[in-house]
């Protein structure tokens, strides 16, 4: 499959983007957890 970069997509490119997505999801999960926990403490 081509990524539109003029060369075929290598397996390394795909795993690298998957790793970036996983990292972004982890960051959002941490932010979400802190926000929920903070709201929970505020409403106590």
C-alpha positions in Angstrom: 0.0 0.0 0.0 1.2 3.5 -0.8 1.0 6.4 1.7 1.1 9.0 -1.0 4.7 9.8 -0.3 5.9 8.3 -3.6 7.3 5.1 -2.1 5.7 2.0 -0.7 4.8 1.9 3.0 7.3 -0.1 5.0 6.3 -2.2 8.0 8.5 0.1 10.2 6.4 3.2 9.2 3.2 1.4 10.2 4.5 0.2 13.5 5.9 3.7 14.2 2.6 5.4 13.6 0.8 2.7 15.7 3.3 3.5 18.5 2.6 7.3 18.2 -1.2 6.6 18.4 -0.7 4.4 21.5 1.4 7.1 23.1 -1.3 9.8 22.3 -4.0 7.6 23.7 -2.1 7.0 26.9 -1.6 10.7 27.4 -5.3 11.3 26.9 -6.2 8.5 29.3 -4.0 10.1 32.0 -5.5 13.5 31.4 -9.0 12.1 31.5 -8.3 10.1 34.7 -6.8 13.2 36.4 -9.8 15.3 35.4 -12.4 12.8 36.6 -10.5 12.4 39.9 -10.2 16.1 40.4 -14.0 16.6 39.7 -14.7 13.7 42.1 -12.6 15.4 44.9 -14.3 18.8 44.2 -17.8 17.4 44.6 -17.0 15.6 47.9 
